[in-house]
Protein backbone atom coordinates (compact mmCIF):
# COMPACT_ATOMS: atom_id res chain seq x y z
CA UNK A 1 0.00 0.00 0.00
CA UNK A 2 2.77 2.43 0.83
CA UNK A 3 4.53 1.96 -2.52
CA UNK A 4 1.30 2.46 -4.45
CA UNK A 5 1.17 6.03 -3.16
CA UNK A 6 4.04 7.00 -5.44
CA UNK A 7 2.94 5.10 -8.55
CA UNK A 8 2.55 7.45 -11.50
CA UNK A 9 3.55 10.45 -9.37
CA UNK A 10 5.87 12.99 -10.97
CA UNK A 11 5.44 15.82 -8.45
CA UNK A 12 8.66 16.05 -6.36
CA UNK A 13 6.68 17.61 -3.50
CA UNK A 14 4.44 14.56 -3.34
CA UNK A 15 7.48 12.27 -3.24
CA UNK A 16 8.98 14.33 -0.39
CA UNK A 17 5.70 14.23 1.54
CA UNK A 18 5.39 10.45 1.29
CA UNK A 19 9.09 9.84 2.03
CA UNK A 20 8.85 12.08 5.11
CA UNK A 21 5.83 10.12 6.30
CA UNK A 22 7.62 6.80 5.69
CA UNK A 23 10.65 7.99 7.70
CA UNK A 24 8.28 8.95 10.51
CA UNK A 25 6.74 5.47 10.28
CA UNK A 26 10.19 3.91 10.81
CA UNK A 27 9.66 4.64 14.50
CA UNK A 28 7.28 1.68 14.43
CA UNK A 29 10.12 -0.74 13.62
CA UNK A 30 10.34 -1.95 17.21
CA UNK A 31 6.57 -2.06 17.69
CA UNK A 32 4.49 -5.22 17.64
CA UNK A 33 2.94 -6.41 14.37
CA UNK A 34 -0.46 -4.85 15.10
CA UNK A 35 1.11 -1.44 15.69
CA UNK A 36 3.15 -1.74 12.48
CA UNK A 37 0.05 -2.61 10.46
CA UNK A 38 -1.91 0.24 12.03
CA UNK A 39 0.96 2.62 11.19
CA UNK A 40 0.93 1.58 7.53
CA UNK A 41 -2.86 1.92 7.35
CA UNK A 42 -2.81 5.36 8.99
CA UNK A 43 -0.09 6.51 6.60
CA UNK A 44 -2.03 5.22 3.62
CA UNK A 45 -5.30 6.80 4.79
CA UNK A 46 -3.68 10.15 5.61
CA UNK A 47 -2.34 10.51 2.08
CA UNK A 48 -5.69 9.82 0.36
CA UNK A 49 -7.65 12.67 -1.19
CA UNK A 50 -10.62 14.01 0.77
CA UNK A 51 -13.07 12.27 -1.57
CA UNK A 52 -11.17 8.96 -1.33
CA UNK A 53 -11.08 9.13 2.49
CA UNK A 54 -14.83 9.61 2.64
CA UNK A 55 -15.56 7.01 -0.01
CA UNK A 56 -13.42 4.43 1.80
CA UNK A 57 -15.34 5.05 5.02
CA UNK A 58 -18.60 4.74 3.07
CA UNK A 59 -17.56 1.32 1.73
CA UNK A 60 -16.39 0.23 5.18
CA UNK A 61 -19.58 1.23 6.94
CA UNK A 62 -22.32 0.98 4.34
CA UNK A 63 -21.37 -0.11 0.84
CA UNK A 64 -19.35 -3.28 1.52
CA UNK A 65 -20.74 -5.93 -0.86
CA UNK A 66 -22.88 -3.29 -2.59
CA UNK A 67 -23.02 -3.10 -6.38
CA UNK A 68 -20.83 -0.25 -7.62
CA UNK A 69 -23.81 1.01 -9.65
CA UNK A 70 -25.58 1.80 -6.36
CA UNK A 71 -22.71 3.63 -4.67
CA UNK A 72 -21.15 5.47 -7.61
CA UNK A 73 -24.12 7.78 -8.40
CA UNK A 74 -24.20 8.85 -4.74
CA UNK A 75 -20.48 9.64 -4.76
CA UNK A 76 -20.78 11.46 -8.08
CA UNK A 77 -23.38 13.72 -6.49
CA UNK A 78 -21.29 14.35 -3.33
CA UNK A 79 -17.92 14.59 -5.10
CA UNK A 80 -18.68 15.92 -8.63
CA UNK A 81 -15.78 15.32 -10.99
CA UNK A 82 -13.82 13.46 -8.30
CA UNK A 83 -15.66 10.19 -7.66
CA UNK A 84 -14.15 8.12 -10.48
CA UNK A 85 -10.63 9.32 -9.69
CA UNK A 86 -11.06 8.70 -5.97
CA UNK A 87 -12.39 5.20 -6.63
CA UNK A 88 -9.38 4.49 -8.84
CA UNK A 89 -7.12 5.87 -6.07
CA UNK A 90 -8.66 3.42 -3.59
CA UNK A 91 -8.36 0.50 -6.00
CA UNK A 92 -4.76 1.28 -6.97
CA UNK A 93 -3.76 1.27 -3.30
CA UNK A 94 -5.53 -2.07 -2.73
CA UNK A 95 -7.87 -0.53 -0.15
CA UNK A 96 -11.03 -1.34 -2.15
CA UNK A 97 -11.64 -3.98 -4.79
CA UNK A 98 -14.53 -4.66 -7.12
CA UNK A 99 -15.55 -8.31 -7.42
CA UNK A 100 -17.83 -9.80 -10.04
CA UNK A 101 -20.79 -11.68 -8.55
CA UNK A 102 -23.43 -13.51 -10.54
CA UNK A 103 -27.02 -13.61 -9.35
CA UNK A 104 -30.09 -15.10 -10.92
CA UNK A 105 -32.74 -12.71 -12.16
CA UNK A 106 -35.97 -14.68 -11.75
CA UNK A 107 -37.98 -12.32 -13.93
CA UNK A 108 -35.51 -12.38 -16.84
CA UNK A 109 -34.53 -16.05 -16.17
CA UNK A 110 -30.85 -15.34 -16.65
CA UNK A 111 -27.70 -14.66 -14.68
CA UNK A 112 -27.01 -10.99 -14.03
CA UNK A 113 -23.55 -9.76 -13.05
CA UNK A 114 -22.97 -7.34 -10.21
CA UNK A 115 -19.72 -5.54 -9.57
CA UNK A 116 -19.57 -5.45 -5.79
CA UNK A 117 -17.37 -3.25 -3.64
CA UNK A 118 -15.13 -5.26 -1.31
CA UNK A 119 -12.88 -4.29 1.59
CA UNK A 120 -10.66 -6.64 3.61
CA UNK A 121 -11.83 -7.26 7.18
CA UNK A 122 -8.65 -5.69 8.61
CA UNK A 123 -9.26 -2.49 6.66
CA UNK A 124 -12.92 -2.50 7.76
CA UNK A 125 -11.84 -2.77 11.42
CA UNK A 126 -9.35 0.06 10.89
CA UNK A 127 -12.00 2.29 9.28
CA UNK A 128 -14.45 1.64 12.08
CA UNK A 129 -11.73 2.73 14.49
CA UNK A 130 -11.51 6.03 12.59
CA UNK A 131 -15.27 6.51 12.87
CA UNK A 132 -15.24 5.66 16.59
CA UNK A 133 -12.38 8.08 17.16
CA UNK A 134 -9.93 5.48 18.43
CA UNK A 135 -7.66 6.00 15.39
CA UNK A 136 -6.29 9.50 14.74
CA UNK A 137 -6.03 10.54 11.08
CA UNK A 138 -5.05 13.59 9.07
CA UNK A 139 -5.70 15.30 5.77
CA UNK A 140 -3.03 17.57 4.31
CA UNK A 141 -1.13 17.46 7.60
CA UNK A 142 -4.10 18.62 9.68
CA UNK A 143 -6.02 16.46 12.14
CA UNK A 144 -9.47 15.54 10.85
CA UNK A 145 -12.31 13.78 12.64
CA UNK A 146 -14.89 11.41 11.23
CA UNK A 147 -16.30 10.54 14.67
CA UNK A 148 -20.00 9.73 14.47
CA UNK A 149 -20.19 10.36 10.73
CA UNK A 150 -21.43 6.83 10.06
CA UNK A 151 -23.26 4.41 12.36
CA UNK A 152 -23.88 0.63 12.22
CA UNK A 153 -25.01 -2.20 14.52
CA UNK A 154 -21.88 -3.58 16.15
CA UNK A 155 -23.10 -7.16 16.62
CA UNK A 156 -23.70 -8.04 12.99
CA UNK A 157 -22.37 -5.12 10.98
CA UNK A 158 -25.75 -4.23 9.48
CA UNK A 159 -26.37 -0.56 8.92
CA UNK A 160 -28.80 1.16 11.24
CA UNK A 161 -28.29 4.74 10.14
CA UNK A 162 -26.10 6.29 7.51
CA UNK A 163 -25.12 9.89 7.60
CA UNK A 164 -22.13 11.41 5.90
CA UNK A 165 -20.95 14.56 7.57
CA UNK A 166 -19.13 16.91 5.26
CA UNK A 167 -15.85 18.46 6.41
CA UNK A 168 -16.40 21.27 8.88
CA UNK A 169 -19.77 19.94 10.09
CA UNK A 170 -18.34 17.81 12.91
N, C-alpha and C positions, 0 to 999 in steps of 0.2 A: 504494500500500500504506500509506503513512504517513497519508493522509487517512482511510482506512477505519478507522483505530484510534479515531477520534472519532465515527464514525457511531452514532447512537442513544445517545450517552453524555450523561447529564445530571449526573453527579457532577463538581463543580468540581475536586475533588482529582485525578481522572483526567485532566481537561483540563490542569491544571498539570503533572502528571507527563509527559504526552506533549509539551507545549510546551517544557518544560525539556530533554527529550531531543532535540527538534528543534533547539533553539538550540545544544546541544552538537554536533549533527551539522553545523551550519554551518561548523565548523572544517574540514570536508572540501571546502569550496568550491574551494580551490586544488588539490585532489588530482586525480589522473588519474581517468578514467571508471570503471576497475575499483574503485578505492578508494571512490568515491562510491557505486557500486552496493552494495559490501560494507557500507558504513555504513548505507544504507537497510535492507538485509536484516537486519543485526544489530539495528538499532532495532526493526524489526518483530518479530523473534523474541523480543527481550528483553521486549516488552510482551504477549506471549501468556500465557495461563494455563498452569499446570503441565501439565494434561492436553493442551492444544493443542500445547505444545512437544514432548511425548513422542509424540503422535499424528503430528505432522508428520515427526519423525525416523523413525517407523515406516513411513510412506508412502515417504519418501525411500529407506530402506534395504531394505524388504521388500515393502510393499504397493503399489508403483507398478504400475499396470495390473491390480490385483487387484479383483475384484468387491467392492463395498461390503458385500454380505451376508456376505462372509468376514471382513472386518476388523472391522466394527461389533460383532459379538457379543464379540470378544476385548476391544475397548476398553470395552464396557459392563461386562465383568467386572473389568477393571483400574481403571476410572474410573466406578464406579456413580453414576448421576445426573448425570454430567458429559459423557459421550461425545458425545451429540447436540449439546449446546451448544458443545463444543470443535470438533466438526466444522463446525458453522455458522460459528464464529469463523474457522477456517482458510479456508473458502470465501468469506466476506465480505471477507477481506483478500487474496483472489486468490492464496493460497499453495497451495491444493489445489482441483482441480476434479473433477467427476464427469461422465464422458462415457458416452453410451449406445453400446454396441457390440452388434451382432447376431451371433449364431453359430448354426450349424445343429445341432439336436439330432437325431442320426441315429436314435435310438430312437423319438422322438415324430414325426419327419419334419416338423418345423416350425422356424421361426426363434425363437430364445429371446434376449431382451434381457438384457444385463448392464450394470450401472452401475459402470464402472471408475474407480478413483481415479487421478488424473493429477497430476503435478507437472512444472513446466518444468525443462528440463535445467540452467539456471543455478541454480535453487533446489535441485535435487538436489546439484549440486557444492558449494554453500554448506553444505548439511546434512551432507554427508560431511566437510567441513572441521571442523564442530562435533564430529563423532564422532571424528575423528582428533586433535582438540585444537589444530588450527592456527587456529581461529576462537574467540575468547573471547566467552562469552555470560553473561547474567545472568538472574535471576528475582527480582523484587521488590527490585532494587538490589543483590543479593548475587551474587557469582560462583558459577556452577554448572558442573559438568563432566559431560559425557556420553561422555567418552573411553572407548572400548572397549565401550560399551553395546550396540552392534550391529556385526556383522561381515559382509562380503561379499567375493566374488572381484573384485579390482580390474580384471582384464583385460576381463571381459564383464559385470560388474554382477550376475551371478547370486548368489543368497544361498547361503552355505556354512553359516552358523550364525546363529541369531537369538536374542538374549538381551536382554531389557529389564531394565535395572537400575533399581530404584526409587530415589528420592532418598534419600541418606544411605548407600547401599550401596557407592558408589564410593570 
